[in-house]
């Protein structure tokens, strides 16, 4: 990965819907070169997907929560991969301190949150799980 790739990634993080022509102009490459670079970044799993971030009150994202995990040992790539693959998993953060991972979930109901929490608790290597439903978002 070189400086041009990093520039492309920064632009896509700001707006994943930027046209190739716009990205190409900003990084000084041909549109075809940008398309090839993005394809390689996707194949290498540097870019793992594109998604729309929805307001909390939109159907299907009515309950948001943080799930705090303590692991028996770290890192556990399969555990993290399983969490990231769950529908509703928005972000998974590795953190320092007493907690090893913080998972941000957005699901449709408290029952779905409970099901996700139970699934996470059963994953190999998970020692303890604490669920914190988000009551109100003060600032996005």
N, C-alpha and C positions, 0 to 999 in steps of 0.2 A: 504494500500500500504506500503510495507516494502522496505528495502535497496536493496534487490535483484530486485524488480520491478523497482526501480529507475535506477539501473545499466542497466537493459534490455532496459528501455526507452532511456537512454543516447546512448546506442549502436545503437538502431534503428534510433535515430535522426541523427547520424553520417552516417549511411548506412542502409536504410530500407530493403536492399536486402541481408543482412548478413544471411548466412545459420543458421538454428537452432543449428546445431552442433558447429559452431563457437561461437555463443552467449552462449550456455551451457558451453563451455570450459572457456570462459572469466568470467562468473559469478559463476562458480562452482556448477552447477545444471545438472541434467539429461536432455536430449533433450525433453523428454515427459513432464517434469516439466516446462520447458521454454515454450513449446507449450501451455500448460494449462494456464500459467500465461498471455501469450500474448492474448489468447482467452478471459480471464476474463477482461483484460485491454480494449479490444475492446468492450466487452459487456457493460462495465461501461462507455464507451465513453471517456476514458482517451486517447486511441488511436482512432482518428476519421477517419483515412484513410491513404492511402499510395499514393504518386503521384510522377511523374517525373517532375523535373523542367527543362523547355525548354529554349533554347536561345531565345532572343527576336525576332530574324529574322526568326524563324521557323513558318511555316504556322499555322494559328490559334492563334498565340500569337504576331501578328504584332503591336498591340497598347497596351502600358502599361500606366497606370495612377494611381495616388493617388486621392481618393475622400475623402475630409474632411467633416465631419458631425458635426453639432451642434444639440444636442437633446433637447427636451423640458424637459425631466427628465431622470435621469440615475439610475441604469442600465435598459435597455430594452432588456431582453433576447430574446423575440420573434423577435424583429427588428434585432438583431445581428444574430440570427439563420437564418432569411430570407436572410440576406446579405451573410452569409457563404454558403448558399445553391445555390446561383446564379452561373451559369457556368461562368467562368472567374474570380471569386473571388479567389484571391491567399491567402491573409491574411487580418485579421481585427484586428486592434490594438486599445485598449482603452488607451487614453493618457490624460495627465493633461493639464490645461491651457484653452484657449478660445475654443479649439476644443475638442470634446468628443471622436470621433472615426476617425481613418484613415483606409481606405479600399484600398488595393492594388488590381488592376484589370489587367488582361491580356486578351485582346479580339482581334478579327480578323480585325476590322475596326473602323474608327471613328464613323460610324453610330451605330455600336454595343456598343461602349463606350457611346454614347449619350442615347441609349435605356436603358443601365444599370443605367446611372445617373438618368434618369427620373424615373425608377422603384424605386430606392433608395429614391428619393425625395418624392415619394408618400407613403412611409412606415409610419405607425403610429409612432408618437413620433419624427419624423425628422423635425427639425425647419429650418435648412439651409444646403445647399450643395455647396461645391466648388470643381470643377474638375481641376486637374493638370496633363495633359498628360506629360509623361516622354519623353524628347527629346533625351537624351543619357544617358546610364549607364556608369558611370566613373569607378566603381569597383563593382564586384559581391561579 
